[in-house]
Amino acid sequence: MKSFKSYLMLTTSLKGGGGKSTFACALLDNMRDHGIPTAAYDADGAIGSLSDMHARRDEHGRKLDKQDALEGVAGYNIRDESRAELINSLDFGHQHILHDVAGGALVELQRLFADRDSLRNFARALRDCETCVVFFHLVTPDISTIESVARHMKLTDDLGDLAAYFRHIAVLNMQGNRSDQDFPVWYGYTNRQGEMRGGKTRQRLLENGGAEMHLPALNERTMVLLKDLGLPFAQACRDRGLSLIDQQRISIFRQDFDEAMTADVRQLIGL
């Protein structure tokens, strides 16, 4: 598998509410906990979940206005001209760069170069910077999230040789104690007439060298408390402001997430 100078990891979905930011927080927590320098950017500015949980703070718990992306989280707005930060973040020599991109922001990525060939020009910039984009697609049982994966793959596949600068990883959100059986359209199923339905997007993803993983479930009350405290997972599992059961739930979530980061997934992001 081709290696790159840097890996630009983007959480994505055509709609919000699929667990995208929770995944971004967990991924950043996991990579930094393993000692992997990871620059982080929140495309919802300083108000997004990634910024809330991982931004650097002063002694009073207030977010610092100036953030070092390698230690905290830098913010910008994907829906205005500051979206250029997505490209500019490649200019600092970091091997791993994570952007938590707002739901439905695919059209904004297509405006990076403000012309009809913007996505192709984005790919050309990746080639010049020796960078690979890795899309992390959040998937729920909602068919629209699967259509989002298919749409992103088609857009990048249509780029011809430049498609080699894009990789795709499907992340099945197991929140609510879902099981694989709750994703019939993703895995495919047989209807009452004996006809096979669904499963084609997953098949295409895997055949094209993509991967899939699970985002483990976390108790919803615990997650609310975690966001209210504004702490990263690694710190929250030892924070005395949380009850022991909440600390343990977070600790188990972190262990499960680490197991979900399989060798296939790690290879796709250059680990």
C-alpha positions as CSV (number, residue, x, y, z in Angstrom):
1,M,0.0,0.0,0.0
2,K,1.3,3.4,-1.0
3,S,2.5,5.6,1.9
4,F,2.2,9.4,2.0
5,K,4.0,12.3,3.7
6,S,0.8,13.2,5.6
7,Y,-2.7,11.9,6.3
8,L,-5.6,14.3,6.3
9,M,-8.4,12.6,8.3
10,L,-11.9,14.0,7.8
11,T,-15.0,12.9,9.6
12,T,-17.9,13.2,7.3
13,S,-21.6,12.6,6.6
14,L,-24.2,14.4,4.5
15,K,-26.2,15.1,7.6
16,G,-25.5,15.8,11.3
17,G,-26.4,13.8,14.3
18,G,-24.6,10.5,13.3
19,G,-22.0,10.5,16.0
20,K,-19.4,12.2,13.9
21,S,-18.0,14.5,16.5
22,T,-18.0,11.8,19.2
23,F,-16.0,9.7,16.9
24,A,-13.5,12.6,16.2
25,C,-13.1,13.1,19.9
26,A,-12.5,9.4,20.5
27,L,-10.0,9.1,17.5
28,L,-8.0,12.1,18.7
29,D,-8.0,10.8,22.2
30,N,-6.8,7.4,21.0
31,M,-4.0,8.7,18.7
32,R,-2.6,11.2,21.2
33,D,-2.8,8.5,24.0
34,H,-0.6,6.3,21.8
35,G,1.9,9.0,21.4
36,I,1.0,9.8,17.8
37,P,1.4,13.6,17.2
38,T,-2.0,14.6,15.7
39,A,-2.9,18.1,14.7
40,A,-6.6,18.7,15.3
41,Y,-9.0,21.2,13.7
42,D,-12.7,21.8,14.4
43,A,-14.6,23.1,11.4
44,D,-17.4,24.3,13.6
45,G,-15.1,26.9,15.0
46,A,-14.5,27.1,18.7
47,I,-18.0,25.8,19.5
48,G,-17.8,22.3,18.2
49,S,-17.5,19.2,20.3
50,L,-13.9,18.5,19.4
51,S,-12.9,21.9,20.5
52,D,-15.1,21.6,23.7
53,M,-13.3,18.4,24.7
54,H,-9.8,18.8,23.5
55,A,-9.0,22.6,23.3
56,R,-6.2,23.9,25.6
57,R,-7.6,25.8,28.6
58,D,-6.2,28.3,31.1
59,E,-6.0,27.7,34.9
60,H,-9.7,28.8,35.2
61,G,-10.9,26.3,32.6
62,R,-11.5,28.8,29.9
63,K,-10.4,27.9,26.3
64,L,-7.3,29.7,25.2
65,D,-8.0,32.1,22.2
66,K,-4.8,30.9,20.5
67,Q,-4.7,27.2,20.1
68,D,-1.7,25.0,19.0
69,A,-3.3,22.4,16.8
70,L,-0.8,19.8,17.9
71,E,-1.7,20.2,21.5
72,G,-5.2,21.5,21.5
73,V,-7.7,22.2,18.7
74,A,-7.6,25.0,16.2
75,G,-11.0,26.3,15.0
76,Y,-12.3,27.6,11.7
77,N,-15.7,27.7,9.9
78,I,-16.0,25.3,6.9
79,R,-18.9,27.4,5.6
80,D,-16.9,30.7,5.1
81,E,-13.6,31.7,3.6
82,S,-11.7,30.3,6.6
83,R,-12.3,26.9,5.0
84,A,-8.9,27.5,3.4
85,E,-7.5,26.3,6.8
86,L,-8.3,22.7,5.5
87,I,-5.5,23.1,2.9
88,N,-3.3,25.4,5.0
89,S,-3.1,22.8,7.8
90,L,-0.9,20.8,5.4
91,D,1.8,23.4,5.6
92,F,3.2,22.7,9.1
93,G,4.8,19.3,8.5
94,H,2.4,17.2,10.6
95,Q,2.0,13.6,9.5
96,H,-1.4,13.1,11.0
97,I,-4.1,15.9,10.8
98,L,-7.7,15.5,11.9
99,H,-10.5,17.8,10.9
100,D,-14.0,17.3,12.4
101,V,-16.0,18.6,9.4
102,A,-19.6,19.8,10.0
103,G,-22.4,17.5,8.7
104,G,-23.4,18.2,5.2
105,A,-20.2,20.1,4.4
106,L,-19.3,18.1,1.2
107,V,-20.5,21.1,-0.9
108,E,-18.0,23.3,1.1
109,L,-15.2,21.0,0.2
110,Q,-16.1,21.5,-3.4
111,R,-15.7,25.2,-3.0
112,L,-12.2,25.2,-1.7
113,F,-10.8,26.4,-5.0
114,A,-14.0,28.3,-6.0
115,D,-14.5,26.8,-9.4
116,R,-16.4,24.0,-11.0
117,D,-13.3,21.7,-10.9
118,S,-12.7,22.5,-7.2
119,L,-12.7,18.8,-6.1
120,R,-10.2,17.9,-8.8
121,N,-8.0,20.8,-7.8
122,F,-8.3,19.8,-4.2
123,A,-6.9,16.4,-5.3
124,R,-4.1,18.1,-7.2
125,A,-3.2,19.9,-4.1
126,L,-3.1,16.6,-2.2
127,R,-0.8,15.2,-4.9
128,D,1.5,18.2,-4.7
129,C,1.7,17.9,-0.9
130,E,2.1,14.1,-1.0
131,T,-1.0,13.9,1.2
132,C,-3.8,11.3,1.4
133,V,-7.3,12.2,2.5
134,V,-9.0,9.6,4.7
135,F,-12.7,10.0,5.0
136,F,-14.3,8.5,8.1
137,H,-17.9,8.0,7.2
138,L,-20.3,7.7,10.2
139,V,-23.0,5.1,9.4
140,T,-26.2,4.5,11.3
141,P,-29.2,2.3,10.3
142,D,-30.5,5.4,8.5
143,I,-30.2,4.7,4.8
144,S,-29.1,8.3,4.1
145,T,-25.8,7.7,5.9
146,I,-25.1,4.8,3.6
147,E,-26.0,6.9,0.6
148,S,-23.5,9.5,1.9
149,V,-20.7,6.9,1.7
150,A,-21.7,5.9,-1.8
151,R,-21.8,9.6,-2.9
152,H,-18.3,10.3,-1.5
153,M,-16.9,7.2,-3.1
154,K,-18.3,8.1,-6.5
155,L,-17.0,11.6,-6.4
156,T,-13.5,10.5,-5.6
157,D,-13.6,7.5,-8.0
158,D,-14.6,9.9,-10.8
159,L,-11.2,11.7,-10.4
160,G,-9.3,8.9,-12.3
161,D,-5.7,8.6,-11.2
162,L,-6.2,11.3,-8.6
163,A,-8.6,8.9,-6.8
164,A,-5.5,7.2,-5.3
165,Y,-5.2,10.2,-2.9
166,F,-8.5,9.3,-1.2
167,R,-9.3,6.5,1.2
168,H,-12.6,5.6,2.8
169,I,-13.4,4.0,6.2
170,A,-17.0,3.3,7.3
171,V,-17.7,3.8,11.0
172,L,-20.8,2.0,12.3
173,N,-22.2,3.9,15.2
174,M,-23.3,1.3,17.8
175,Q,-24.9,3.9,20.1
176,G,-28.0,2.6,21.7
177,N,-26.5,-0.9,22.0
178,R,-27.0,-1.6,18.4
179,S,-25.7,-4.8,16.8
180,D,-24.7,-5.6,13.2
181,Q,-28.2,-6.9,12.7
182,D,-29.5,-3.3,13.0
183,F,-27.7,-2.4,9.8
184,P,-29.5,-4.5,7.2
185,V,-29.0,-2.1,4.3
186,W,-25.3,-1.8,5.0
187,Y,-24.6,-5.6,5.3
188,G,-27.4,-6.7,3.0
189,Y,-30.5,-8.8,3.7
190,T,-32.9,-11.2,2.1
191,N,-36.5,-10.0,1.8
192,R,-39.6,-12.1,2.0
193,Q,-39.5,-12.8,-1.7
194,G,-36.0,-14.3,-1.3
195,E,-34.3,-11.4,-3.0
196,M,-31.0,-10.0,-1.8
197,R,-31.2,-6.3,-0.9
198,G,-28.6,-3.8,0.1
199,G,-25.0,-4.5,0.9
200,K,-23.6,-3.0,-2.4
201,T,-22.0,0.1,-0.9
202,R,-20.2,-2.0,1.7
203,Q,-19.1,-4.5,-0.9
204,R,-17.8,-1.6,-3.1
205,L,-16.0,0.0,-0.2
206,L,-14.1,-3.2,0.8
207,E,-13.3,-4.2,-2.8
208,N,-11.8,-0.8,-3.4
209,G,-9.4,-1.1,-0.4
210,G,-11.5,0.6,2.2
211,A,-12.2,-0.6,5.8
212,E,-15.0,-0.6,8.4
213,M,-15.0,-0.3,12.1
214,H,-17.4,0.2,15.0
215,L,-17.8,3.3,17.2
216,P,-18.6,1.7,20.6
217,A,-21.7,2.7,22.5
218,L,-21.3,5.0,25.5
219,N,-24.0,5.6,28.1
220,E,-25.9,8.7,27.0
221,R,-26.0,10.3,30.5
222,T,-22.3,9.7,30.8
223,M,-21.7,11.4,27.5
224,V,-23.8,14.4,28.5
225,L,-21.7,14.8,31.7
226,L,-18.5,14.4,29.8
227,K,-19.4,17.2,27.3
228,D,-20.6,19.4,30.2
229,L,-17.2,19.1,31.9
230,G,-15.4,19.7,28.6
231,L,-12.8,17.0,29.2
232,P,-11.1,14.5,26.8
233,F,-11.8,10.9,27.4
234,A,-8.3,10.1,28.7
235,Q,-8.7,12.7,31.5
236,A,-12.4,12.1,32.2
237,C,-11.9,8.5,33.1
238,R,-9.8,9.6,36.1
239,D,-11.7,12.8,37.0
240,R,-13.1,12.9,40.5
241,G,-15.9,15.2,39.3
242,L,-17.5,12.1,37.8
243,S,-18.9,9.2,39.7
244,L,-16.9,5.9,39.7
245,I,-19.5,4.3,37.4
246,D,-19.2,7.1,34.9
247,Q,-15.4,6.9,35.0
248,Q,-15.5,3.2,34.4
249,R,-18.0,3.6,31.5
250,I,-15.5,6.0,29.8
251,S,-12.6,3.7,30.5
252,I,-14.4,0.7,28.9
253,F,-15.4,2.9,26.0
254,R,-11.7,3.8,25.4
255,Q,-10.6,0.2,25.6
256,D,-13.4,-0.9,23.1
257,F,-12.4,2.0,20.8
258,D,-8.8,0.9,20.8
259,E,-9.9,-2.6,19.9
260,A,-12.0,-1.2,17.1
261,M,-9.0,0.4,15.6
262,T,-8.0,-2.7,13.7
263,A,-4.8,-3.2,11.7
264,D,-6.6,-2.5,8.5
265,V,-7.9,0.8,9.8
266,R,-4.5,1.8,11.2
267,Q,-2.8,1.0,7.9
268,L,-5.1,3.2,6.0
269,I,-4.1,6.2,8.2
270,G,-0.4,5.5,7.9
271,L,0.1,3.8,11.3
